[in-house]
C-alpha cells in the first residue's frame, strides 16, 4: 500500500493534486511509502505556505482541514 495527500477541491471533491513529471514528461501522482512520509511532506507544505505569507507573496495559508492523507493501492 501507499499513501497520498488529497485536497478537497470545490468541483472534484477529495483529489490528489500533488504530482511530478517523469523523464518523458508524463505527469505522475505523488504517493508516499508510509503515512509518516506523507505527514512530513504535508507539514513541510504548510511551513512553506507560512513562509510565503510572511514574505508577502500570499495573502492566506490554505486551510489544513482541506487536506487529508489516505491509503491507496500501489499501481
C-alpha positions as CSV (number, residue, x, y, z in Angstrom):
1,X,0.0,0.0,0.0
2,X,0.9,3.6,-0.4
3,X,-0.4,7.0,0.9
4,X,-1.3,10.2,-0.9
5,X,-2.2,13.7,0.2
6,X,-5.6,14.7,-1.0
7,X,-7.1,18.2,-1.2
8,X,-10.8,18.9,-1.0
9,X,-11.5,20.7,-4.3
10,X,-14.7,22.6,-5.0
11,X,-15.7,20.7,-8.1
12,X,-13.7,17.5,-7.7
13,X,-14.1,16.5,-4.1
14,X,-11.1,14.8,-2.5
15,X,-8.4,14.7,-5.1
16,X,-4.6,14.0,-5.2
17,X,-3.5,17.3,-6.7
18,X,0.2,16.7,-6.0
19,X,2.3,15.3,-8.9
20,X,5.6,15.3,-10.6
21,X,6.8,14.7,-14.2
22,X,8.8,11.7,-15.1
23,X,11.8,11.8,-17.6
24,X,9.3,11.5,-20.5
25,X,7.2,14.5,-19.3
26,X,4.3,12.3,-18.1
27,X,2.5,13.6,-15.0
28,X,2.6,11.1,-12.1
29,X,0.5,11.5,-8.9
30,X,2.8,11.8,-5.9
31,X,2.4,8.9,-3.4
32,X,4.4,8.0,-0.2
33,X,5.6,4.7,1.2
34,X,4.4,5.5,4.7
35,X,1.8,7.6,6.4
36,X,4.6,9.3,8.3
37,X,6.3,10.3,5.0
38,X,3.0,11.8,3.7
39,X,2.5,13.7,7.0
40,X,6.0,15.1,6.9
41,X,5.5,16.3,3.4
42,X,2.2,17.9,4.3
43,X,3.8,19.6,7.3
44,X,6.6,20.9,5.1
45,X,4.0,22.2,2.6
46,X,2.3,24.3,5.4
47,X,5.7,25.5,6.6
48,X,6.4,26.8,3.0
49,X,3.0,28.4,2.9
50,X,3.6,30.2,6.2
51,X,6.9,31.5,4.9
52,X,5.2,32.8,1.7
53,X,2.5,34.6,3.7
54,X,5.1,36.1,6.0
55,X,7.1,37.3,2.9
56,X,4.0,38.9,1.4
57,X,3.8,36.6,-1.5
58,X,0.5,35.1,-0.5
59,X,-2.5,36.5,1.4
60,X,-3.6,33.5,3.4
61,X,-2.3,30.0,4.3
62,X,-4.6,27.2,2.9
63,X,-6.9,25.6,5.5
64,X,-5.4,22.4,6.8
65,X,-8.9,20.9,7.0
66,X,-8.9,20.9,3.2
67,X,-6.2,18.3,3.2
68,X,-6.1,14.7,4.2
69,X,-3.9,11.6,3.9
70,X,-5.4,8.4,2.6
71,X,-4.1,4.9,1.9
72,X,-4.2,3.9,-1.7
73,X,-3.3,0.8,-3.7
74,X,0.2,0.7,-5.3
75,X,0.0,0.9,-9.0
